[in-house]
Amino acid sequence: MNAKELLESYAQGDRDFSKRSLMGLILTGANLSGSNFIESDLEEITLDIANLEDVELNLANLLRANLSGSILIQANLNGTVLEQASLIGANLSEAFLIEADLSEAVLVETNFSNAFLTSANLTRSRLCRANLTNAFLTGACLNGADLRGANLTGADLSRANLTGANLAGADLSRANLTNAKLNWANLANAKLIGADLTGTYLSTLKSIEGTDFTDARNAPNSVEIVNIVNIEESTPEEN
């Protein structure tokens, strides 16, 4: 099925595009709200500035897809592969992304407010200035994620893995960080006002310069600031 055929089918009332091979289609600005793409292969598809509200995309393959500026409010993306996908400025408020793979995805200024990202893989994702207010990130993997300037107010990050994450300037006010991992994380100038840090390991934070821990539960009294030094591995000598 090509892009023209898909749009014609949608115009005729067809909403079921599940288990289809739709790789590489260009559907910029398309209105596909309410469609079913469950388990479809959408690798490298272009759906920027598209209307995908209430779309079923669970278990779909969206590897390297372009959904920048698209509307995905209350969309279902549970278990969806979004590795290296671009969702810059997309609206995923109240969307379901449980156990979704967003590793190395570009999520700059993406709206995830009130979204469900439980156990999602966000390893090395770019979440600069993303809106994650009241998002559910329980058990999510955010290793090496770039969260500079992100809004995580009221987010549930309990048991989340934020090892090596860059949270400089992020707002984590009232966030739940119980039993979260913050090893090597950068919290410079971040706000943790009223945050819950119970059970959170904080002895190896990269930086807390300018961090606001006002009214934070179990805030650190003193933190060992670790300077990460790049050590060049010596090349073994040839015999």
N, CA and C of each residue as an Amber inpcrd file, in Angstrom:
protein
   717
   0.8430000  -1.2020000   0.0000000   0.0000000   0.0000000   0.0000000
   0.8730000   1.2440000   0.0000000   0.6250000   2.1490000  -0.9700000
   1.3880000   3.3900000  -0.9980000   0.6190000   4.4940000  -0.2660000
   1.2070000   5.6790000  -0.1790000   0.6030000   6.7670000   0.5810000
  -0.7580000   7.1690000   0.0210000  -0.8680000   7.2520000  -1.3040000
  -2.1350000   7.6430000  -1.9260000  -3.2350000   6.6440000  -1.6120000
  -2.9150000   5.3670000  -1.7130000  -3.9110000   4.3290000  -1.4380000
  -4.3580000   4.3540000   0.0140000  -3.4120000   4.5980000   0.9280000
  -3.7590000   4.6550000   2.3460000  -4.7050000   5.8190000   2.6280000
  -4.3940000   6.9880000   2.0950000  -5.2330000   8.1640000   2.3240000
  -6.6160000   7.9970000   1.6890000  -6.6740000   7.3640000   0.5490000
  -7.9670000   7.1140000  -0.1010000  -8.8000000   6.1450000   0.7310000
  -8.1620000   5.1140000   1.2750000  -8.8620000   4.1490000   2.1290000
  -9.3980000   4.8230000   3.3850000  -8.5710000   5.7020000   3.9540000
  -9.0080000   6.4220000   5.1540000 -10.2000000   7.3170000   4.8310000
 -10.1540000   8.0100000   3.6970000 -11.2520000   8.9000000   3.2950000
 -12.5540000   8.1330000   3.0880000 -12.4360000   6.8530000   2.7270000
 -13.6110000   6.0080000   2.5060000 -14.0970000   5.3280000   3.7870000
 -13.4480000   5.6600000   4.9080000 -13.8950000   5.1500000   6.1950000
 -13.0860000   4.0120000   6.7710000 -12.0860000   3.5550000   6.0480000
 -11.2450000   2.4660000   6.5610000 -10.3060000   3.0190000   7.6310000
 -10.2660000   2.3580000   8.7750000  -9.3800000   2.7840000   9.8660000
  -8.4070000   1.6820000  10.2780000  -8.5250000   0.5180000   9.6850000
  -7.6960000  -0.6170000  10.0930000  -6.5360000  -0.8150000   9.1250000
  -5.3490000  -0.4090000   9.5850000  -4.1260000  -0.5970000   8.8020000
  -3.1290000  -1.4370000   9.5960000  -3.6500000  -2.3170000  10.4230000
  -2.8030000  -3.1400000  11.2890000  -2.0440000  -4.1800000  10.4800000
  -0.8620000  -4.5080000  10.9980000  -0.0040000  -5.5480000  10.4140000
   0.2930000  -5.3010000   8.9350000   0.4080000  -4.0440000   8.5520000
   0.7410000  -3.6960000   7.1650000   2.2050000  -3.2990000   7.0620000
   2.7620000  -3.4370000   5.8740000   4.1050000  -2.9360000   5.6060000
   3.9650000  -1.5750000   4.9390000   4.3020000  -0.5350000   5.6880000
   4.1340000   0.8420000   5.2180000   5.4580000   1.6030000   5.3400000
   6.5370000   0.9060000   5.1680000   7.8700000   1.4860000   5.3450000
   8.0960000   2.6620000   4.3930000   8.6370000   3.7340000   4.9650000
   9.1070000   4.8540000   4.1570000   8.0430000   5.7270000   3.5200000
   6.7690000   5.5040000   3.8270000   5.7230000   6.3390000   3.2310000
   5.8550000   7.7840000   3.7000000   5.4910000   8.7280000   2.8240000
   5.5200000  10.1500000   3.1730000   4.0830000  10.6180000   3.3380000
   3.7140000  10.9470000   4.5900000   2.3440000  11.3330000   4.9210000
   2.3350000  12.6300000   5.7260000   3.1390000  13.5660000   5.2970000
   3.2410000  14.8550000   5.9850000   1.8730000  15.5250000   6.0770000
   1.4910000  15.9190000   7.2930000   0.2480000  16.6480000   7.4900000
  -1.0190000  15.8340000   7.3510000  -0.9100000  14.5220000   7.2360000
  -2.0870000  13.6760000   7.0330000  -2.9640000  13.6200000   8.2770000
  -4.2600000  13.4890000   8.0790000  -5.1960000  13.2710000   9.1740000
  -5.5460000  11.7950000   9.2180000  -5.0040000  11.0970000  10.2040000
  -5.2370000   9.6630000  10.3570000  -5.7360000   9.3510000  11.7640000
  -6.3930000  10.3110000  12.3840000  -6.8500000  10.1380000  13.7540000
  -7.7730000   8.9260000  13.8660000  -7.6170000   8.1850000  14.9470000
  -8.4500000   7.0170000  15.1910000  -8.0670000   5.7770000  14.4210000
  -6.9600000   5.8250000  13.6930000  -6.5570000   4.6730000  12.8800000
  -5.8980000   3.5830000  13.7240000  -5.8730000   2.3800000  13.1690000
  -5.2660000   1.2270000  13.8240000  -4.0430000   0.7780000  13.0250000
  -2.8560000   0.9790000  13.6430000  -1.6030000   0.5470000  13.0150000
  -0.9050000  -0.5070000  13.8790000  -1.6730000  -1.2610000  14.6380000
  -1.0910000  -2.2450000  15.5430000  -0.2120000  -3.2310000  14.7770000
   1.0330000  -3.3870000  15.2500000   2.0190000  -4.3150000  14.6900000
   2.3810000  -4.0210000  13.2330000   2.1220000  -2.8070000  12.7670000
   2.5030000  -2.4490000  11.3980000   3.9750000  -2.0570000  11.3330000
   4.5720000  -2.2440000  10.1610000   5.9600000  -1.8590000   9.9380000
   5.9750000  -0.4610000   9.3300000   6.3060000   0.5290000  10.1660000
   6.3110000   1.9270000   9.7560000   7.7340000   2.4970000   9.7950000
   8.7020000   1.6420000   9.5750000  10.0920000   2.0870000   9.6380000
  10.3440000   3.2350000   8.6660000  10.9560000   4.3000000   9.1830000
  11.3460000   5.4810000   8.4100000  10.1530000   6.1740000   7.7230000
   8.9660000   5.9800000   8.2520000   7.7960000   6.6710000   7.7210000
   7.8590000   8.1550000   8.0870000   7.2810000   9.0070000   7.2590000
   7.2320000  10.4430000   7.5340000   5.8010000  10.8210000   7.8740000
   5.5720000  11.1740000   9.1370000   4.2540000  11.5680000   9.6240000
   4.3490000  12.8780000  10.3930000   5.2220000  13.7610000   9.9270000
   5.3730000  15.0320000  10.6320000   4.1080000  15.8740000  10.4550000
   3.8350000  16.6800000  11.4770000   2.6550000  17.5540000  11.5830000
   1.3580000  16.8300000  11.1840000   1.2960000  15.5420000  11.4740000
   0.1040000  14.7490000  11.1780000  -0.8250000  14.7160000  12.3830000
  -2.1060000  14.4750000  12.1220000  -3.0800000  14.3020000  13.1950000
  -3.2190000  12.8140000  13.4780000  -2.6270000  12.3690000  14.5810000
  -2.6370000  10.9620000  14.9630000  -3.3020000  10.7740000  16.3210000
  -4.2260000  11.6340000  16.6360000  -4.9120000  11.5590000  17.9230000
  -5.6880000  10.2480000  18.0290000  -5.5800000   9.6130000  19.1850000
  -6.2750000   8.3500000  19.4760000  -5.8660000   7.2010000  18.5490000
  -4.7160000   7.2980000  17.9280000  -4.2520000   6.2440000  17.0320000
  -3.7160000   5.0500000  17.8300000  -3.9400000   3.8510000  17.3250000
  -3.3950000   2.6300000  17.9210000  -2.0970000   2.2880000  17.2030000
  -0.9910000   2.4540000  17.8980000   0.3220000   2.1770000  17.3220000
   1.0910000   1.1680000  18.1650000   0.3940000   0.4830000  19.0620000
   1.1090000  -0.4330000  19.9320000   1.7430000  -1.5760000  19.1570000
   2.9780000  -1.8760000  19.5590000   3.7990000  -2.9260000  18.9510000
   4.1720000  -2.6510000  17.4970000   3.9770000  -1.4050000  17.0460000
   4.3720000  -1.0420000  15.6810000   5.8680000  -0.7440000  15.6320000
   6.4370000  -0.8480000  14.4340000   7.8460000  -0.5150000  14.2300000
   7.9470000   0.8710000  13.6100000   8.4120000   1.8380000  14.4040000
   8.5960000   3.2100000  13.9460000  10.0680000   3.6070000  14.0170000
  10.9250000   2.6510000  13.7500000  12.3560000   2.9060000  13.7710000
  12.6970000   4.0510000  12.8120000  13.3880000   5.0610000  13.3280000
  13.8360000   6.2240000  12.5490000  12.6850000   6.9710000  11.8610000
  11.4900000   6.8630000  12.3970000  10.3410000   7.5720000  11.8230000
  10.4050000   9.0600000  12.1700000   9.7340000   9.8770000  11.3490000
   9.6480000  11.3160000  11.5900000   8.2110000  11.6660000  11.9560000
   7.9880000  11.9710000  13.2360000   6.6760000  12.3840000  13.7190000
   6.7370000  13.7760000  14.3510000   7.6970000  14.5650000  13.9390000
   7.8820000  15.8920000  14.5300000   6.6450000  16.7580000  14.2980000
   6.2040000  17.4230000  15.3540000   5.0710000  18.3180000  15.2580000
   3.7280000  17.6230000  15.1470000   3.7020000  16.3050000  15.2440000
   2.4430000  15.5710000  15.0990000   1.6380000  15.5710000  16.3950000
   0.3320000  15.3140000  16.2450000  -0.5740000  15.2600000  17.3950000
  -0.8450000  13.7990000  17.7140000  -0.4180000  13.3780000  18.8990000
  -0.5810000  11.9930000  19.3320000  -1.2620000  11.9310000  20.6920000
  -2.1700000  12.8710000  20.9320000  -2.8620000  12.9290000  22.2130000
  -3.6360000  11.6400000  22.4400000  -3.4130000  11.0240000  23.5960000
  -4.0790000   9.7810000  24.0070000  -3.8370000   8.6260000  23.0300000
  -2.7850000   8.7160000  22.2540000  -2.4440000   7.6110000  21.3470000
  -1.8920000   6.4310000  22.1450000  -2.0290000   5.2460000  21.5880000
  -1.5360000   4.0290000  22.2290000  -0.2680000   3.5770000  21.5320000
   0.8590000   3.7120000  22.2240000   2.1490000   3.2930000  21.6880000
   2.8310000   2.3000000  22.6140000   2.0590000   1.5190000  23.3400000
   2.6390000   0.5350000  24.2450000   3.4670000  -0.4850000  23.4680000
   4.7160000  -0.6530000  23.8700000   5.5910000  -1.6250000  23.2260000
   6.0560000  -1.2280000  21.8400000   5.8120000   0.0040000  21.4570000
   6.1860000   0.4700000  20.1190000   7.6850000   0.7500000  20.0350000
   8.2780000   0.4420000  18.8880000   9.6920000   0.7410000  18.6530000
   9.7890000   2.1260000  18.0150000  10.3760000   3.0700000  18.7540000
  10.5840000   4.4400000  18.2790000  12.0670000   4.7970000  18.3510000
  12.9030000   3.8070000  18.2670000  14.3420000   4.0180000  18.3520000
  14.8110000   4.9620000  17.2480000  15.5570000   5.9970000  17.6340000
  16.1200000   6.9950000  16.7240000  15.0380000   7.7730000  15.9700000
  13.8200000   7.7100000  16.4360000  12.7390000   8.4730000  15.7960000
  12.8280000   9.9440000  16.1800000  12.2270000  10.8000000  15.3580000
  12.1850000  12.2360000  15.6240000  10.7580000  12.6420000  15.9590000
  10.5830000  13.1600000  17.1770000   9.2720000  13.6330000  17.6150000
   9.3870000  15.0550000  18.1660000  10.1910000  15.8590000  17.5170000
  10.4360000  17.2220000  17.9840000   9.1210000  17.9930000  18.0180000
   8.7800000  18.5310000  19.1910000   7.5800000  19.3490000  19.3250000
   6.2730000  18.6020000  19.1720000   6.3070000  17.2700000  19.1630000
   5.0720000  16.4960000  19.0440000   4.2820000  16.5540000  20.3490000
   2.9740000  16.3570000  20.2480000   2.1090000  16.3840000  21.4250000
   1.6500000  14.9750000  21.7620000   2.2430000  14.3920000  22.8060000
   1.8850000  13.0580000  23.2680000   1.2620000  13.1040000  24.6600000
   0.5650000  14.1760000  24.9560000  -0.0510000  14.2850000  26.2760000
  -1.0820000  13.1660000  26.4600000  -1.0310000  12.5480000  27.6300000
  -1.9310000  11.4550000  28.0000000  -1.7880000  10.2280000  27.0950000
  -0.6800000  10.1510000  26.3660000  -0.4360000   8.9900000  25.5110000
   0.0960000   7.8290000  26.3460000  -0.0470000   6.6160000  25.7980000
   0.4250000   5.4060000  26.4680000   1.6650000   4.8900000  25.7470000
   2.7990000   4.8970000  26.4720000   4.0720000   4.4420000  25.9050000
   4.7360000   3.4340000  26.8400000   3.9250000   2.5990000  27.4530000
   4.4430000   1.6140000  28.3970000   5.3380000   0.6130000  27.6730000
   6.5720000   0.4800000  28.1850000   7.5880000  -0.4160000  27.6140000
   7.9270000  -0.0800000  26.1600000   7.6850000   1.1450000  25.7460000
   8.0710000   1.5780000  24.3990000   9.5810000   1.7870000  24.3410000
  10.1600000   1.6250000  23.1650000  11.5960000   1.8210000  22.9590000
  11.8140000   3.1670000  22.2780000  12.2620000   4.1490000  23.0640000
  12.5430000   5.4890000  22.5630000  14.0380000   5.7910000  22.6550000
  14.8510000   4.7600000  22.6360000  16.2890000   4.9600000  22.7790000
  16.8340000   5.7980000  21.6220000  17.6500000   6.7790000  21.9700000
  18.2990000   7.6760000  21.0110000  17.2810000   8.4660000  20.1690000
  16.0620000   8.5720000  20.6460000  15.0560000   9.3660000  19.9370000
  15.2780000  10.8520000  20.1930000  14.8820000  11.6830000  19.2200000
  14.9960000  13.1340000  19.3520000  13.6380000  13.6540000  19.8090000
  13.5660000  14.0650000  21.0740000  12.3090000  14.4300000  21.7200000
  12.3660000  15.8550000  22.2590000  13.0860000  16.7100000  21.5620000
  13.2540000  18.0940000  21.9920000  11.9050000  18.8070000  21.9860000
  11.5640000  19.4090000  23.1310000  10.3210000  20.1740000  23.2950000
   9.0660000  19.3430000  23.0350000   9.1730000  18.0320000  23.1730000
   8.0180000  17.1540000  23.0200000   7.1500000  17.2270000  24.2740000
   5.8370000  17.1450000  24.0870000   4.9010000  17.2290000  25.2040000
   4.4730000  15.8280000  25.6340000   4.9780000  15.3950000  26.8060000
   4.6040000  14.1090000  27.3820000   3.7990000  14.3110000  28.6660000
   3.1550000  15.4330000  28.8260000   2.4390000  15.6930000  30.0760000
   1.3650000  14.6360000  30.3090000   1.3520000  14.1000000  31.5200000
   0.3840000  13.0750000  31.9250000   0.4600000  11.7970000  31.0800000
   1.5690000  11.5980000  30.3930000   1.7380000  10.3870000  29.5820000
   2.2270000   9.2310000  30.4550000   1.9850000   8.0200000  29.9700000
   2.3810000   6.8120000  30.6910000   3.6070000   6.2070000  30.0010000
   4.7700000   6.3720000  30.6530000   6.0410000   5.8880000  30.1160000
   6.6530000   4.8410000  31.0460000   5.8150000   4.1160000  31.7290000
   6.2760000   3.1040000  32.6710000   7.1710000   2.0770000  31.9700000
   8.3580000   1.8790000  32.5230000   9.3360000   0.9020000  31.9960000
   9.7490000   1.1820000  30.5520000   9.5690000   2.4010000  30.0810000
   9.9960000   2.7630000  28.7230000  11.5160000   2.8730000  28.6600000
  12.0590000   2.6300000  27.4800000  13.4970000   2.7390000  27.2560000
  13.7920000   4.0730000  26.5780000  14.3810000   5.0050000  27.3420000
  14.7200000   6.3310000  26.8340000  16.2330000   6.5510000  26.8790000
  16.9730000   5.4810000  26.7490000  18.4270000   5.5540000  26.8110000
  18.9760000   6.5130000  25.7530000  19.7890000   7.4620000  26.2050000
  20.4510000   8.4460000  25.3360000  19.4740000   9.2460000  24.4690000
  18.2350000   9.3370000  24.9060000  17.2690000  10.1590000  24.1700000
  17.5250000  11.6440000  24.4470000  17.1060000  12.4820000  23.5210000
  17.3050000  13.9270000  23.6420000  15.9780000  14.5690000  24.0160000
  15.8600000  14.9190000  25.3070000  14.6220000  15.4410000  25.8670000
  14.7680000  16.8910000  26.3300000  15.6330000  17.6420000  25.6910000
  15.8290000  19.0420000  26.0790000  14.5070000  19.7970000  26.0370000
  14.1850000  20.4780000  27.1090000  12.9930000  21.3360000  27.2180000
  11.6900000  20.5650000  26.9790000  11.7260000  19.2540000  27.1390000
  10.5120000  18.4580000  27.0000000   9.5760000  18.7100000  28.1790000
   8.2760000  18.5650000  27.9320000   7.2710000  18.7260000  28.9710000
   6.8670000  17.3510000  29.4790000   7.3210000  17.0080000  30.6830000
   7.0170000  15.7140000  31.2910000   6.2670000  15.9040000  32.6040000
   5.5100000  16.9680000  32.7090000   4.7820000  17.2350000  33.9400000
   3.7810000  16.1160000  34.2160000   3.8300000  15.6270000  35.4410000
   2.9230000  14.5720000  35.9040000   2.9890000  13.2970000  35.0570000
   4.0960000  13.1100000  34.3420000   4.2640000  11.8890000  33.5430000
   4.6070000  10.7100000  34.4550000   4.2130000   9.5330000  34.0300000
   4.4900000   8.3090000  34.7780000   5.7000000   7.6220000  34.1510000
   6.8470000   7.7160000  34.8480000   8.1020000   7.1670000  34.3470000
   8.6520000   6.1000000  35.2900000   7.7640000   5.4390000  35.9960000
   8.1780000   4.4160000  36.9470000   8.9850000   3.3260000  36.2500000
  10.1900000   3.0880000  36.7490000  11.0360000   2.0420000  36.1880000
  11.5750000   2.3280000  34.8010000  11.4300000   3.5640000  34.3270000
  11.9300000   3.9110000  32.9920000  13.4470000   3.9610000  32.9820000
  14.0260000   3.6710000  31.8290000  15.4750000   3.7200000  31.6590000
  15.8410000   5.0020000  30.9260000  16.5260000   5.9050000  31.6300000
  16.9290000   7.1930000  31.0650000  18.4400000   7.3530000  31.1110000
  19.1530000   6.2520000  30.9830000  20.6180000   6.2890000  31.0040000
  21.1490000   7.2380000  29.9380000  21.9490000   8.2100000  30.3660000
  22.5800000   9.1110000  29.4120000  21.6220000  10.0290000  28.6800000
  20.3940000  10.1340000  29.1510000  19.4130000  11.0000000  28.4800000
  19.7530000  12.4700000  28.6970000  19.4560000  13.2950000  27.6980000
  19.6880000  14.7330000  27.7820000  18.3770000  15.4000000  28.1510000
  18.2480000  15.7700000  29.4240000  17.0230000  16.3640000  29.9510000
  17.2350000  17.8120000  30.3640000  18.1660000  18.4850000  29.7340000
  18.4430000  19.8720000  30.0890000  17.2040000  20.7410000  29.8880000
  16.8350000  21.4560000  30.9570000  15.6980000  22.3670000  30.8710000
  14.3510000  21.6860000  30.7780000  14.2990000  20.3760000  30.9820000
  13.0230000  19.6570000  30.9000000  12.1560000  19.9730000  32.1050000
  10.8380000  19.9220000  31.9020000   9.8870000  20.1460000  32.9820000
   9.3610000  18.7990000  33.4560000   9.8210000  18.3700000  34.6340000
   9.4230000  17.0950000  35.2160000   8.6330000  17.3110000  36.4990000
   7.9580000  18.4450000  36.5930000   7.1880000  18.7760000  37.7870000
   6.1400000  17.6980000  38.0590000   6.1650000  17.1520000  39.2490000
   5.1760000  16.1540000  39.6360000   5.3110000  14.8160000  38.9470000
   6.3970000  14.5950000  38.2130000   6.5730000  13.3250000  37.4990000
   6.8840000  12.1890000  38.4730000   6.4420000  10.9950000  38.1300000
   6.7460000   9.8050000  38.9230000   7.9520000   9.1080000  38.3050000
   9.1150000   9.2830000  38.9370000  10.3630000   8.6890000  38.4760000
  10.8470000   7.6170000  39.4490000   9.9380000   7.0670000  40.2090000
  10.3350000   6.0400000  41.1690000  10.9340000   4.8420000  40.4340000
  12.0650000   4.3780000  40.9480000  12.8220000   3.2540000  40.3770000
  13.3330000   3.5180000  38.9580000  13.2920000   4.7520000  38.5240000
  13.8340000   5.0810000  37.1940000  15.3510000   5.0710000  37.2410000
  15.9540000   4.7220000  36.1220000  17.4090000   4.7010000  36.0160000
  17.8590000   5.9330000  35.2460000  18.4430000   6.9020000  35.9670000
  18.9010000   8.1590000  35.3820000  20.4280000   8.2410000  35.4090000
  21.0740000   7.1130000  35.3740000  22.5280000   7.0790000  35.4090000
  23.1130000   7.8780000  34.2410000  23.9660000   8.8410000  34.5670000
  24.6160000   9.6390000  33.5370000  23.7070000  10.6240000  32.8280000
  22.4880000  10.8090000  33.3110000  21.5660000  11.7420000  32.6590000
  21.9750000  13.1880000  32.9230000  21.7130000  14.0520000  31.9540000
  21.9960000  15.4750000  32.1110000  20.6940000  16.1910000  32.4400000
  20.5390000  16.5700000  33.7100000  19.3350000  17.2350000  34.1970000
  19.6040000  18.6900000  34.5410000  20.6370000  19.2580000  33.9400000
  20.9870000  20.6480000  34.2350000  19.8120000  21.5730000  33.9030000
  19.4110000  22.3710000  34.9020000  18.3330000  23.3250000  34.6830000
  16.9560000  22.7170000  34.6130000  16.8320000  21.4210000  34.8560000
  15.5130000  20.7670000  34.7970000  14.7100000  21.0970000  36.0470000
  13.3800000  21.0700000  35.9070000  12.4840000  21.3150000  37.0300000
  11.8920000  19.9870000  37.4810000  12.3430000  19.5090000  38.6530000
  11.8580000  18.2660000  39.2300000  11.0630000  18.5190000  40.5000000
  10.4760000  19.6860000  40.5900000   9.7120000  20.0320000  41.7770000
   8.5820000  19.0330000  41.9940000   8.4740000  18.5520000  43.2160000
   7.4330000  17.5950000  43.6280000   7.5160000  16.2650000  42.8860000
   8.6230000  16.0090000  42.2310000   8.7880000  14.7280000  41.5290000
   9.0330000  13.6030000  42.5340000   8.5940000  12.4110000  42.1730000
   8.8180000  11.2290000  43.0000000  10.0310000  10.4900000  42.4610000
  11.1390000  10.5540000  43.2160000  12.3890000   9.9220000  42.8060000
  12.7820000   8.8100000  43.7700000  11.8150000   8.2090000  44.4280000
  12.1290000   7.1610000  45.3870000  12.7980000   5.9750000  44.6860000
  13.9200000   5.5740000  45.2580000  14.6960000   4.4360000  44.7490000
  15.1630000   4.6140000  43.3030000  15.2660000   5.8510000  42.8590000
  15.7930000   6.1130000  41.5190000  17.3180000   6.0660000  41.5410000
  17.9130000   5.8360000  40.3850000  19.3660000   5.8270000  40.2560000
  19.8090000   7.1180000  39.5880000  20.6740000   7.8620000  40.2700000
  21.1680000   9.1290000  39.7390000  22.6970000   9.1430000  39.6750000
  23.3140000   7.9790000  39.5920000  24.7710000   7.9190000  39.5210000
  25.2780000   8.7020000  38.3170000  26.2610000   9.5700000  38.5550000
  26.9080000  10.3630000  37.5180000  25.9610000  11.3650000  36.8480000
  24.8000000  11.5780000  37.4080000  23.8520000  12.5330000  36.8210000
  24.2730000  13.9670000  37.1150000  23.9390000  14.8620000  36.1960000
  24.2350000  16.2830000  36.3430000  22.9610000  17.0040000  36.7680000
  22.9470000  17.5150000  38.0200000  21.7890000  18.2300000  38.5500000
  22.0720000  19.7230000  38.7300000  23.0600000  20.2320000  38.0180000
  23.4150000  21.6460000  38.1690000  22.2220000  22.5460000  37.8490000
  21.9300000  23.4450000  38.7860000  20.8530000  24.4370000  38.6190000
  19.4680000  23.8180000  38.4440000  19.3330000  22.5510000  38.8030000
  18.0150000  21.9140000  38.7290000  17.1830000  22.2870000  39.9560000
  15.8560000  22.1790000  39.8080000  14.9390000  22.4330000  40.9120000
  14.3730000  21.1100000  41.4000000  14.5880000  20.8090000  42.6830000
  14.0130000  19.6230000  43.2960000  13.1670000  20.0220000  44.5000000
  12.4770000  21.1270000  44.3610000  11.6650000  21.6590000  45.4520000
  10.5460000  20.6690000  45.7830000  10.5420000  20.1960000  47.0210000
   9.5040000  19.2670000  47.4590000   9.5940000  17.8840000  46.8400000
  10.6990000  17.5620000  46.1940000  10.8540000  16.2380000  45.5730000
  11.0940000  15.1740000  46.6450000  10.7430000  13.9350000  46.3310000
  10.9570000  12.8180000  47.2540000  12.1460000  12.0080000  46.7640000
  13.2380000  12.0380000  47.5520000  14.4740000  11.3590000  47.1870000
  14.7420000  10.1460000  48.0750000  13.6950000   9.6170000  48.6660000
  13.8450000   8.4710000  49.5570000  14.4550000   7.2790000  48.8200000
  15.5320000   6.7430000  49.3810000  16.1700000   5.5760000  48.8010000
  16.9760000   5.8490000  47.5480000  17.1290000   7.1220000  47.1920000
  17.8810000   7.4770000  45.9870000  19.3640000   7.5830000  46.3140000
  20.1960000   6.9330000  45.5260000  21.6410000   6.9470000  45.7380000
  22.2110000   8.2210000  45.1230000  22.7840000   9.0740000  45.9900000
  23.2080000  10.4050000  45.5480000  24.6940000  10.6650000  45.7590000
  25.4530000   9.6550000  46.1660000  26.8420000   9.9200000  46.5490000
  27.7750000  10.1240000  45.3640000  27.3200000   9.8420000  44.1490000
  28.2000000  10.0180000  42.9990000  27.5770000  10.9300000  41.9460000
  26.8360000  11.9310000  42.3870000  26.3030000  12.9010000  41.4340000
  27.4470000  13.6560000  40.7730000  27.2860000  13.9600000  39.5130000
  28.3320000  14.6910000  38.8020000  28.4040000  16.1310000  39.2660000
  27.2210000  16.7640000  39.4570000  27.2120000  18.1590000  39.8980000
  25.8730000  18.5010000  40.5450000  25.9310000  19.2780000  41.6550000
  24.7250000  19.8460000  42.2550000  24.9110000  21.3540000  42.4430000
  25.7730000  21.9380000  41.6280000  26.0060000  23.3680000  41.7250000
  24.7190000  24.1270000  41.3920000  24.2390000  24.9220000  42.3390000
  23.0430000  25.7250000  42.1240000  21.7470000  24.9520000  42.2220000
  21.7950000  23.6780000  42.6330000  20.5890000  22.8610000  42.7310000
  19.7530000  23.2920000  43.9300000  18.4380000  23.3880000  43.7400000
  17.5240000  23.8140000  44.8020000  16.8240000  22.5920000  45.3970000
  17.2220000  22.2200000  46.6260000  16.6330000  21.0880000  47.3220000
  15.6170000  21.5290000  48.3810000  15.0820000  22.7260000  48.2730000
  14.1510000  23.2480000  49.2760000  12.9950000  22.2750000  49.5150000
  12.7980000  21.9050000  50.7670000  11.6940000  21.0260000  51.1830000
  11.7420000  19.6380000  50.5290000  12.8700000  19.2900000  49.9460000
  12.9860000  17.9500000  49.3540000  13.1270000  16.9110000  50.4620000
  12.4940000  15.7780000  50.2820000  12.5570000  14.7200000  51.2750000
  13.8310000  13.9170000  51.0790000  14.6010000  13.7590000  52.1810000
  15.8650000  13.0220000  52.1680000  16.8820000  13.6330000  51.1980000
  16.9130000  14.9710000  51.1590000  17.9210000  15.6670000  50.3480000
  19.3020000  15.3980000  50.9260000  20.3420000  15.4000000  50.0980000
  21.6950000  15.1110000  50.5930000  22.2280000  16.2420000  51.4600000
  22.9160000  15.8680000  52.5340000  23.5980000  16.8690000  53.3530000
  24.9280000  17.2380000  52.7220000  25.5580000  16.2640000  52.1560000
  26.8130000  16.4970000  51.4550000  26.9140000  15.4790000  50.3410000
  27.4170000  15.8970000  49.2370000  27.5150000  15.0250000  48.0740000
  28.9290000  15.0560000  47.5420000  29.4550000  13.8890000  47.2820000
  30.7680000  13.8040000  46.6640000  30.6210000  14.1320000  45.1850000
  31.1790000  15.2300000  44.7590000  31.1080000  15.6220000  43.3540000
  32.2240000  14.9020000  42.6070000  31.8370000  14.1430000  41.6600000
  32.7890000  13.3130000  40.9360000  33.1960000  14.0040000  39.6460000
  34.4740000  14.1650000  39.4690000  34.9850000  14.6900000  38.2080000
  35.3160000  13.5170000  37.3070000  34.5950000  13.4300000  36.2150000
  34.8050000  12.3250000  35.2910000  35.9870000  12.6470000  34.3860000
  36.9670000  11.8000000  34.4280000  38.1690000  11.9940000  33.6260000
  38.1960000  10.9340000  32.5380000  38.3440000  11.3730000  31.3180000
  38.4470000  10.4250000  30.2120000  39.8520000   9.8240000  30.1980000
  39.8810000   8.5370000  30.3100000  41.1550000   7.8350000  30.3240000
  41.3480000   7.1280000  28.9890000  42.3730000   7.5000000  28.2830000
  42.6340000   6.8730000  26.9940000  43.2350000   5.4950000  27.2240000
  42.6340000   4.5360000  26.6180000  43.1590000   3.1870000  26.7460000
  44.3930000   3.0310000  25.8450000  45.4110000   2.5050000  26.4380000
  46.6190000   2.3100000  25.6660000  46.4670000   1.1420000  24.7050000
  47.0100000   1.2960000  23.5330000  46.9420000   0.2480000  22.5220000
  47.9650000  -0.8350000  22.8600000  47.5150000  -2.0850000  22.9170000
  48.4630000  -3.1580000  23.2480000  49.6080000  -3.1920000  22.2340000
  50.7800000  -3.4340000  22.7410000  51.9350000  -3.5110000  21.8410000
  51.8720000  -4.7870000  21.0340000  52.2590000  -4.6720000  19.7910000
  52.2800000  -5.8490000  18.9330000  53.5110000  -6.7040000  19.2700000
  53.3150000  -7.9740000  19.2140000  54.4340000  -8.8920000  19.5030000
  55.3430000  -9.0030000  18.2810000
